[in-house]
């Protein structure tokens, strides 16, 4: 694992997490660092799921994999925001 792959995972995770957070309706009480972590996890799980389903490589942009990653980020942000809200009450 190189520094470039780590930085790439952080950047992709930030983008996927931000997209997931923007598409989730309502206000989420989680910070940007946690959003990036959720995005990284969603990106990794989305890639794994795409590989299992055999759709990880498509011509051009891997839209199916990207959609899986964003959907997982939406779910992840929602779960983390719900857990944090439940803990602060």
C-alpha positions in Angstrom: 0.0 0.0 0.0 1.5 3.3 -1.1 0.9 6.8 0.0 -0.8 7.5 -3.3 -3.3 4.7 -2.8 -4.0 6.0 0.7 -4.5 9.5 -0.4 -6.6 8.3 -3.3 -8.9 6.3 -0.9 -9.3 9.4 1.3 -10.2 11.6 -1.7 -12.6 9.1 -3.2 -14.1 8.5 0.3 -14.5 12.2 0.8 -16.3 12.6 -2.5 -18.5 9.5 -2.1 -19.3 10.5 1.5 -20.2 14.0 0.5 -22.4 12.9 -2.3 -24.2 10.4 0.1 -24.6 13.1 2.7 -26.0 15.6 0.1 -28.5 13.1 -1.3 -29.7 12.1 2.2 -32.7 14.3 3.1 -32.7 16.2 6.3 -29.8 17.4 8.5 -27.1 15.0 9.6 -25.4 15.7 12.9 -22.0 14.2 11.9 -18.8 15.9 11.1 -16.8 15.9 7.9 -14.2 13.5 9.1 -16.8 10.9 10.0 -18.4 11.6 6.6 -15.1 10.8 4.9 -14.7 7.6 7.0 -18.2 6.5 6.0 -17.4 7.4 2.4 -14.2 5.3 2.4 -16.1 2.3 3.9 -18.9 2.7 1.4 -16.4 2.9 -1.5 -14.6 -0.2 -0.4 -17.9 -2.1 0.2 -19.3 -0.9 -3.1 -16.3 -2.1 -5.0 -16.4 -5.5 -3.2 -20.1 -5.8 -4.0 -19.5 -4.9 -7.7 -16.8 -7.5 -7.9 -19.0 -10.2 -6.4 -21.8 -9.3 -8.9 -19.3 -9.2 -11.8 -19.9 -5.5 -12.7 -16.8 -3.9 -11.4 -15.4 -3.2 -14.9 -17.6 -1.6 -17.5 -16.6 0.4 -20.6 -16.0 4.0 -19.6 -17.0 5.1 -16.2 -18.1 2.3 -13.9 -21.6 3.7 -13.3 -23.0 0.6 -11.6 -20.2 0.5 -9.1 -20.4 4.2 -8.5 -24.1 4.0 -7.8 -23.6 1.1 -5.4 -20.9 3.2 -3.5 -23.2 6.2 -3.3 -26.2 4.2 -2.1 -24.0 2.6 0.6 -22.8 6.0 1.6 -26.3 7.3 1.9 -27.2 4.3 4.1 -24.0 4.7 6.1 -24.4 8.4 6.8 -28.0 7.8 7.8 -27.0 5.0 10.2 -24.2 6.9 11.8 -26.3 10.1 12.1 -29.1 8.0 13.7 -26.7 6.4 16.1 -25.2 9.7 17.1 -28.6 11.3 17.6 -29.7 8.4 19.8 -26.6 8.7 21.9 -26.9 12.5 22.5 -30.5 12.3 23.8 
